[in-house]
Structures are given as C-alpha cells and as structure tokens.
Amino acid sequence: MFQLLNIKNIVTKNEAILKLIKASNQILTDLYKQRFRDFDLYRKNNFFHKQLLDMSCQVYFHI
C-alpha cells in the first residue's frame, strides 16, 4: 500500500513539475513575442524615420 501511495505521489510531483515547466515556457514565449513585437515596431519606425529624413534631405537639396 505504501509503495502504491509513493508511486502516486511521484506521479503527482511529476505532473506538478510538468505544469510548472509548461507555465514557464508559456511566459517565456509571451515575453519573446512581446520583445519581437517591440523590435518589429522599432524597426518599422526606424525605417519610416529614415525615409522621412531622406525625403527631407532631397527636398532641402532640391531647393
């Protein structure tokens, strides 16, 4: 009986560890996606800023 209880306890611990791992993976995935989204936004903003700068330089040198 004790052996059976012990095995059940181990399974429960393993399930708990598995849930913790899944939760931490989800958190890391969300953080990575957020970071990537921020970087993508930064990259796009940087690109538009550069385009605006190029256009303003062209206008300036054209005049």
GIHU-V498287 format. One record per helix or strand of 3 or more residues. SS is the DSSP state (@ for helix, = for strand). FROM is the first residue (numbers start at 1). TO is the last residue. If there is no record, write none. Layout:
SS;FROM;TO  SS;FROM;TO
This chain:
@;2;62
